[in-house]
Amino acid sequence: MKALTNSTKIGAAAGFVAFILVAAAHAVLYGGYFGLIAAGWIFGTPVTPDLPQKLIIFAGMLMSILVVGGFFTFVGAAVGHLAGVLLKPVAEEEKADGKEKARL
């Protein structure tokens, strides 16, 4: 069971790194765009650079980063867990082969 836990943690870390490298900038961009559209719906267009509008745009950016980052981390953890489940019999077989070779 420990191998599954480690593989899940490694997968989650790999998913988070992939998010930082691939999707963080896009999440900020599209989150800001969503916040701008939401501010336009609430306060009307054109959106003025006042504090409430800026807070809505920032909230859109933050929400996008959290959702996309969570998704990448979850998918990475799921892939890591699946890899641990699929590779566990191989690791146990190699461990058993090593013990048999040590006895000879």
Phi and psi in radians as a Rosetta constraint file:
Dihedral C 1 N 2 CA 2 C 2 CIRCULARHARMONIC -1.140 0.35
Dihedral N 2 CA 2 C 2 N 3 CIRCULARHARMONIC -0.608 0.35
Dihedral C 2 N 3 CA 3 C 3 CIRCULARHARMONIC -1.119 0.35
Dihedral N 3 CA 3 C 3 N 4 CIRCULARHARMONIC -0.653 0.35
Dihedral C 3 N 4 CA 4 C 4 CIRCULARHARMONIC -1.151 0.35
Dihedral N 4 CA 4 C 4 N 5 CIRCULARHARMONIC -0.705 0.35
Dihedral C 4 N 5 CA 5 C 5 CIRCULARHARMONIC -1.122 0.35
Dihedral N 5 CA 5 C 5 N 6 CIRCULARHARMONIC -0.772 0.35
Dihedral C 5 N 6 CA 6 C 6 CIRCULARHARMONIC -1.140 0.35
Dihedral N 6 CA 6 C 6 N 7 CIRCULARHARMONIC -0.729 0.35
Dihedral C 6 N 7 CA 7 C 7 CIRCULARHARMONIC -1.159 0.35
Dihedral N 7 CA 7 C 7 N 8 CIRCULARHARMONIC -0.598 0.35
Dihedral C 7 N 8 CA 8 C 8 CIRCULARHARMONIC -1.154 0.35
Dihedral N 8 CA 8 C 8 N 9 CIRCULARHARMONIC -0.744 0.35
Dihedral C 8 N 9 CA 9 C 9 CIRCULARHARMONIC -1.150 0.35
Dihedral N 9 CA 9 C 9 N 10 CIRCULARHARMONIC -0.713 0.35
Dihedral C 9 N 10 CA 10 C 10 CIRCULARHARMONIC -1.129 0.35
Dihedral N 10 CA 10 C 10 N 11 CIRCULARHARMONIC -0.723 0.35
Dihedral C 10 N 11 CA 11 C 11 CIRCULARHARMONIC -1.123 0.35
Dihedral N 11 CA 11 C 11 N 12 CIRCULARHARMONIC -0.705 0.35
Dihedral C 11 N 12 CA 12 C 12 CIRCULARHARMONIC -1.125 0.35
Dihedral N 12 CA 12 C 12 N 13 CIRCULARHARMONIC -0.727 0.35
Dihedral C 12 N 13 CA 13 C 13 CIRCULARHARMONIC -1.132 0.35
Dihedral N 13 CA 13 C 13 N 14 CIRCULARHARMONIC -0.711 0.35
Dihedral C 13 N 14 CA 14 C 14 CIRCULARHARMONIC -1.134 0.35
Dihedral N 14 CA 14 C 14 N 15 CIRCULARHARMONIC -0.685 0.35
Dihedral C 14 N 15 CA 15 C 15 CIRCULARHARMONIC -1.120 0.35
Dihedral N 15 CA 15 C 15 N 16 CIRCULARHARMONIC -0.679 0.35
Dihedral C 15 N 16 CA 16 C 16 CIRCULARHARMONIC -1.169 0.35
Dihedral N 16 CA 16 C 16 N 17 CIRCULARHARMONIC -0.724 0.35
Dihedral C 16 N 17 CA 17 C 17 CIRCULARHARMONIC -1.118 0.35
Dihedral N 17 CA 17 C 17 N 18 CIRCULARHARMONIC -0.707 0.35
Dihedral C 17 N 18 CA 18 C 18 CIRCULARHARMONIC -1.083 0.35
Dihedral N 18 CA 18 C 18 N 19 CIRCULARHARMONIC -0.674 0.35
Dihedral C 18 N 19 CA 19 C 19 CIRCULARHARMONIC -1.077 0.35
Dihedral N 19 CA 19 C 19 N 20 CIRCULARHARMONIC -0.822 0.35
Dihedral C 19 N 20 CA 20 C 20 CIRCULARHARMONIC -1.071 0.35
Dihedral N 20 CA 20 C 20 N 21 CIRCULARHARMONIC -0.758 0.35
Dihedral C 20 N 21 CA 21 C 21 CIRCULARHARMONIC -1.326 0.35
Dihedral N 21 CA 21 C 21 N 22 CIRCULARHARMONIC -0.601 0.35
Dihedral C 21 N 22 CA 22 C 22 CIRCULARHARMONIC -1.852 0.35
Dihedral N 22 CA 22 C 22 N 23 CIRCULARHARMONIC -0.731 0.35
Dihedral C 22 N 23 CA 23 C 23 CIRCULARHARMONIC -2.048 0.35
Dihedral N 23 CA 23 C 23 N 24 CIRCULARHARMONIC -0.123 0.35
Dihedral C 23 N 24 CA 24 C 24 CIRCULARHARMONIC -1.103 0.35
Dihedral N 24 CA 24 C 24 N 25 CIRCULARHARMONIC -0.800 0.35
Dihedral C 24 N 25 CA 25 C 25 CIRCULARHARMONIC -1.135 0.35
Dihedral N 25 CA 25 C 25 N 26 CIRCULARHARMONIC -0.685 0.35
Dihedral C 25 N 26 CA 26 C 26 CIRCULARHARMONIC -1.180 0.35
Dihedral N 26 CA 26 C 26 N 27 CIRCULARHARMONIC -0.641 0.35
Dihedral C 26 N 27 CA 27 C 27 CIRCULARHARMONIC -1.104 0.35
Dihedral N 27 CA 27 C 27 N 28 CIRCULARHARMONIC -0.741 0.35
Dihedral C 27 N 28 CA 28 C 28 CIRCULARHARMONIC -1.120 0.35
Dihedral N 28 CA 28 C 28 N 29 CIRCULARHARMONIC -0.767 0.35
Dihedral C 28 N 29 CA 29 C 29 CIRCULARHARMONIC -1.088 0.35
Dihedral N 29 CA 29 C 29 N 30 CIRCULARHARMONIC -0.920 0.35
Dihedral C 29 N 30 CA 30 C 30 CIRCULARHARMONIC -1.266 0.35
Dihedral N 30 CA 30 C 30 N 31 CIRCULARHARMONIC -0.526 0.35
Dihedral C 30 N 31 CA 31 C 31 CIRCULARHARMONIC -1.146 0.35
Dihedral N 31 CA 31 C 31 N 32 CIRCULARHARMONIC -0.710 0.35
Dihedral C 31 N 32 CA 32 C 32 CIRCULARHARMONIC -1.135 0.35
Dihedral N 32 CA 32 C 32 N 33 CIRCULARHARMONIC -0.663 0.35
Dihedral C 32 N 33 CA 33 C 33 CIRCULARHARMONIC -1.131 0.35
Dihedral N 33 CA 33 C 33 N 34 CIRCULARHARMONIC -0.740 0.35
Dihedral C 33 N 34 CA 34 C 34 CIRCULARHARMONIC -1.083 0.35
Dihedral N 34 CA 34 C 34 N 35 CIRCULARHARMONIC -0.755 0.35
Dihedral C 34 N 35 CA 35 C 35 CIRCULARHARMONIC -1.090 0.35
Dihedral N 35 CA 35 C 35 N 36 CIRCULARHARMONIC -0.656 0.35
Dihedral C 35 N 36 CA 36 C 36 CIRCULARHARMONIC -1.147 0.35
Dihedral N 36 CA 36 C 36 N 37 CIRCULARHARMONIC -0.726 0.35
Dihedral C 36 N 37 CA 37 C 37 CIRCULARHARMONIC -1.143 0.35
Dihedral N 37 CA 37 C 37 N 38 CIRCULARHARMONIC -0.745 0.35
Dihedral C 37 N 38 CA 38 C 38 CIRCULARHARMONIC -1.109 0.35
Dihedral N 38 CA 38 C 38 N 39 CIRCULARHARMONIC -0.713 0.35
Dihedral C 38 N 39 CA 39 C 39 CIRCULARHARMONIC -1.120 0.35
Dihedral N 39 CA 39 C 39 N 40 CIRCULARHARMONIC -0.638 0.35
Dihedral C 39 N 40 CA 40 C 40 CIRCULARHARMONIC -1.142 0.35
Dihedral N 40 CA 40 C 40 N 41 CIRCULARHARMONIC -0.674 0.35
Dihedral C 40 N 41 CA 41 C 41 CIRCULARHARMONIC -1.144 0.35
Dihedral N 41 CA 41 C 41 N 42 CIRCULARHARMONIC -0.703 0.35
Dihedral C 41 N 42 CA 42 C 42 CIRCULARHARMONIC -1.371 0.35
Dihedral N 42 CA 42 C 42 N 43 CIRCULARHARMONIC -0.848 0.35
Dihedral C 42 N 43 CA 43 C 43 CIRCULARHARMONIC -1.795 0.35
Dihedral N 43 CA 43 C 43 N 44 CIRCULARHARMONIC -0.111 0.35
Dihedral C 43 N 44 CA 44 C 44 CIRCULARHARMONIC 1.544 0.35
Dihedral N 44 CA 44 C 44 N 45 CIRCULARHARMONIC 2.761 0.35
Dihedral C 44 N 45 CA 45 C 45 CIRCULARHARMONIC -1.789 0.35
Dihedral N 45 CA 45 C 45 N 46 CIRCULARHARMONIC 2.639 0.35
Dihedral C 45 N 46 CA 46 C 46 CIRCULARHARMONIC -1.258 0.35
Dihedral N 46 CA 46 C 46 N 47 CIRCULARHARMONIC 2.604 0.35
Dihedral C 46 N 47 CA 47 C 47 CIRCULARHARMONIC -1.390 0.35
Dihedral N 47 CA 47 C 47 N 48 CIRCULARHARMONIC 2.183 0.35
Dihedral C 47 N 48 CA 48 C 48 CIRCULARHARMONIC -1.534 0.35
Dihedral N 48 CA 48 C 48 N 49 CIRCULARHARMONIC 2.680 0.35
Dihedral C 48 N 49 CA 49 C 49 CIRCULARHARMONIC -1.454 0.35
Dihedral N 49 CA 49 C 49 N 50 CIRCULARHARMONIC 1.009 0.35
Dihedral C 49 N 50 CA 50 C 50 CIRCULARHARMONIC -1.684 0.35
Dihedral N 50 CA 50 C 50 N 51 CIRCULARHARMONIC 2.940 0.35
Dihedral C 50 N 51 CA 51 C 51 CIRCULARHARMONIC -1.064 0.35
Dihedral N 51 CA 51 C 51 N 52 CIRCULARHARMONIC -0.806 0.35
Dihedral C 51 N 52 CA 52 C 52 CIRCULARHARMONIC -1.067 0.35
Dihedral N 52 CA 52 C 52 N 53 CIRCULARHARMONIC -0.691 0.35
Dihedral C 52 N 53 CA 53 C 53 CIRCULARHARMONIC -1.155 0.35
Dihedral N 53 CA 53 C 53 N 54 CIRCULARHARMONIC -0.720 0.35
Dihedral C 53 N 54 CA 54 C 54 CIRCULARHARMONIC -1.116 0.35
Dihedral N 54 CA 54 C 54 N 55 CIRCULARHARMONIC -0.657 0.35
Dihedral C 54 N 55 CA 55 C 55 CIRCULARHARMONIC -1.151 0.35
Dihedral N 55 CA 55 C 55 N 56 CIRCULARHARMONIC -0.653 0.35
Dihedral C 55 N 56 CA 56 C 56 CIRCULARHARMONIC -1.178 0.35
Dihedral N 56 CA 56 C 56 N 57 CIRCULARHARMONIC -0.719 0.35
Dihedral C 56 N 57 CA 57 C 57 CIRCULARHARMONIC -1.129 0.35
Dihedral N 57 CA 57 C 57 N 58 CIRCULARHARMONIC -0.754 0.35
Dihedral C 57 N 58 CA 58 C 58 CIRCULARHARMONIC -1.106 0.35
Dihedral N 58 CA 58 C 58 N 59 CIRCULARHARMONIC -0.690 0.35
Dihedral C 58 N 59 CA 59 C 59 CIRCULARHARMONIC -1.105 0.35
Dihedral N 59 CA 59 C 59 N 60 CIRCULARHARMONIC -0.662 0.35
Dihedral C 59 N 60 CA 60 C 60 CIRCULARHARMONIC -1.108 0.35
Dihedral N 60 CA 60 C 60 N 61 CIRCULARHARMONIC -0.727 0.35
Dihedral C 60 N 61 CA 61 C 61 CIRCULARHARMONIC -1.116 0.35
Dihedral N 61 CA 61 C 61 N 62 CIRCULARHARMONIC -0.804 0.35
Dihedral C 61 N 62 CA 62 C 62 CIRCULARHARMONIC -1.118 0.35
Dihedral N 62 CA 62 C 62 N 63 CIRCULARHARMONIC -0.755 0.35
Dihedral C 62 N 63 CA 63 C 63 CIRCULARHARMONIC -1.073 0.35
Dihedral N 63 CA 63 C 63 N 64 CIRCULARHARMONIC -0.743 0.35
Dihedral C 63 N 64 CA 64 C 64 CIRCULARHARMONIC -1.128 0.35
Dihedral N 64 CA 64 C 64 N 65 CIRCULARHARMONIC -0.743 0.35
Dihedral C 64 N 65 CA 65 C 65 CIRCULARHARMONIC -1.091 0.35
Dihedral N 65 CA 65 C 65 N 66 CIRCULARHARMONIC -0.779 0.35
Dihedral C 65 N 66 CA 66 C 66 CIRCULARHARMONIC -1.162 0.35
Dihedral N 66 CA 66 C 66 N 67 CIRCULARHARMONIC -0.742 0.35
Dihedral C 66 N 67 CA 67 C 67 CIRCULARHARMONIC -1.199 0.35
Dihedral N 67 CA 67 C 67 N 68 CIRCULARHARMONIC -0.856 0.35
Dihedral C 67 N 68 CA 68 C 68 CIRCULARHARMONIC -1.192 0.35
Dihedral N 68 CA 68 C 68 N 69 CIRCULARHARMONIC -0.704 0.35
Dihedral C 68 N 69 CA 69 C 69 CIRCULARHARMONIC -1.107 0.35
Dihedral N 69 CA 69 C 69 N 70 CIRCULARHARMONIC -0.721 0.35
Dihedral C 69 N 70 CA 70 C 70 CIRCULARHARMONIC -1.112 0.35
Dihedral N 70 CA 70 C 70 N 71 CIRCULARHARMONIC -0.681 0.35
Dihedral C 70 N 71 CA 71 C 71 CIRCULARHARMONIC -1.119 0.35
Dihedral N 71 CA 71 C 71 N 72 CIRCULARHARMONIC -0.834 0.35
Dihedral C 71 N 72 CA 72 C 72 CIRCULARHARMONIC -1.075 0.35
Dihedral N 72 CA 72 C 72 N 73 CIRCULARHARMONIC -0.725 0.35
Dihedral C 72 N 73 CA 73 C 73 CIRCULARHARMONIC -1.157 0.35
Dihedral N 73 CA 73 C 73 N 74 CIRCULARHARMONIC -0.736 0.35
Dihedral C 73 N 74 CA 74 C 74 CIRCULARHARMONIC -1.117 0.35
Dihedral N 74 CA 74 C 74 N 75 CIRCULARHARMONIC -0.804 0.35
Dihedral C 74 N 75 CA 75 C 75 CIRCULARHARMONIC -1.134 0.35
Dihedral N 75 CA 75 C 75 N 76 CIRCULARHARMONIC -0.696 0.35
Dihedral C 75 N 76 CA 76 C 76 CIRCULARHARMONIC -1.079 0.35
Dihedral N 76 CA 76 C 76 N 77 CIRCULARHARMONIC -0.731 0.35
Dihedral C 76 N 77 CA 77 C 77 CIRCULARHARMONIC -1.143 0.35
Dihedral N 77 CA 77 C 77 N 78 CIRCULARHARMONIC -0.696 0.35
Dihedral C 77 N 78 CA 78 C 78 CIRCULARHARMONIC -1.140 0.35
Dihedral N 78 CA 78 C 78 N 79 CIRCULARHARMONIC -0.739 0.35
Dihedral C 78 N 79 CA 79 C 79 CIRCULARHARMONIC -1.154 0.35
Dihedral N 79 CA 79 C 79 N 80 CIRCULARHARMONIC -0.718 0.35
Dihedral C 79 N 80 CA 80 C 80 CIRCULARHARMONIC -1.100 0.35
Dihedral N 80 CA 80 C 80 N 81 CIRCULARHARMONIC -0.735 0.35
Dihedral C 80 N 81 CA 81 C 81 CIRCULARHARMONIC -1.110 0.35
Dihedral N 81 CA 81 C 81 N 82 CIRCULARHARMONIC -0.770 0.35
Dihedral C 81 N 82 CA 82 C 82 CIRCULARHARMONIC -1.086 0.35
Dihedral N 82 CA 82 C 82 N 83 CIRCULARHARMONIC -0.721 0.35
Dihedral C 82 N 83 CA 83 C 83 CIRCULARHARMONIC -1.111 0.35
Dihedral N 83 CA 83 C 83 N 84 CIRCULARHARMONIC -0.678 0.35
Dihedral C 83 N 84 CA 84 C 84 CIRCULARHARMONIC -1.123 0.35
Dihedral N 84 CA 84 C 84 N 85 CIRCULARHARMONIC -0.702 0.35
Dihedral C 84 N 85 CA 85 C 85 CIRCULARHARMONIC -1.158 0.35
Dihedral N 85 CA 85 C 85 N 86 CIRCULARHARMONIC -0.745 0.35
Dihedral C 85 N 86 CA 86 C 86 CIRCULARHARMONIC -1.276 0.35
Dihedral N 86 CA 86 C 86 N 87 CIRCULARHARMONIC -0.552 0.35
Dihedral C 86 N 87 CA 87 C 87 CIRCULARHARMONIC -1.645 0.35
Dihedral N 87 CA 87 C 87 N 88 CIRCULARHARMONIC -0.117 0.35
Dihedral C 87 N 88 CA 88 C 88 CIRCULARHARMONIC -1.069 0.35
Dihedral N 88 CA 88 C 88 N 89 CIRCULARHARMONIC -0.799 0.35
Dihedral C 88 N 89 CA 89 C 89 CIRCULARHARMONIC -1.073 0.35
Dihedral N 89 CA 89 C 89 N 90 CIRCULARHARMONIC -0.617 0.35
Dihedral C 89 N 90 CA 90 C 90 CIRCULARHARMONIC -1.149 0.35
Dihedral N 90 CA 90 C 90 N 91 CIRCULARHARMONIC -0.750 0.35
Dihedral C 90 N 91 CA 91 C 91 CIRCULARHARMONIC -1.149 0.35
Dihedral N 91 CA 91 C 91 N 92 CIRCULARHARMONIC -0.700 0.35
Dihedral C 91 N 92 CA 92 C 92 CIRCULARHARMONIC -1.166 0.35
Dihedral N 92 CA 92 C 92 N 93 CIRCULARHARMONIC -0.652 0.35
Dihedral C 92 N 93 CA 93 C 93 CIRCULARHARMONIC -1.142 0.35
Dihedral N 93 CA 93 C 93 N 94 CIRCULARHARMONIC -0.747 0.35
Dihedral C 93 N 94 CA 94 C 94 CIRCULARHARMONIC -1.147 0.35
Dihedral N 94 CA 94 C 94 N 95 CIRCULARHARMONIC -0.628 0.35
Dihedral C 94 N 95 CA 95 C 95 CIRCULARHARMONIC -1.152 0.35
Dihedral N 95 CA 95 C 95 N 96 CIRCULARHARMONIC -0.733 0.35
Dihedral C 95 N 96 CA 96 C 96 CIRCULARHARMONIC -1.162 0.35
Dihedral N 96 CA 96 C 96 N 97 CIRCULARHARMONIC -0.698 0.35
Dihedral C 96 N 97 CA 97 C 97 CIRCULARHARMONIC -1.093 0.35
Dihedral N 97 CA 97 C 97 N 98 CIRCULARHARMONIC -0.668 0.35
Dihedral C 97 N 98 CA 98 C 98 CIRCULARHARMONIC -1.131 0.35
Dihedral N 98 CA 98 C 98 N 99 CIRCULARHARMONIC -0.675 0.35
Dihedral C 98 N 99 CA 99 C 99 CIRCULARHARMONIC -1.182 0.35
Dihedral N 99 CA 99 C 99 N 100 CIRCULARHARMONIC -0.684 0.35
Dihedral C 99 N 100 CA 100 C 100 CIRCULARHARMONIC -1.160 0.35
Dihedral N 100 CA 100 C 100 N 101 CIRCULARHARMONIC -0.695 0.35
Dihedral C 100 N 101 CA 101 C 101 CIRCULARHARMONIC -1.164 0.35
Dihedral N 101 CA 101 C 101 N 102 CIRCULARHARMONIC -0.592 0.35
Dihedral C 101 N 102 CA 102 C 102 CIRCULARHARMONIC -1.195 0.35
Dihedral N 102 CA 102 C 102 N 103 CIRCULARHARMONIC -0.566 0.35
Dihedral C 102 N 103 CA 103 C 103 CIRCULARHARMONIC -1.230 0.35
Dihedral N 103 CA 103 C 103 N 104 CIRCULARHARMONIC -0.548 0.35
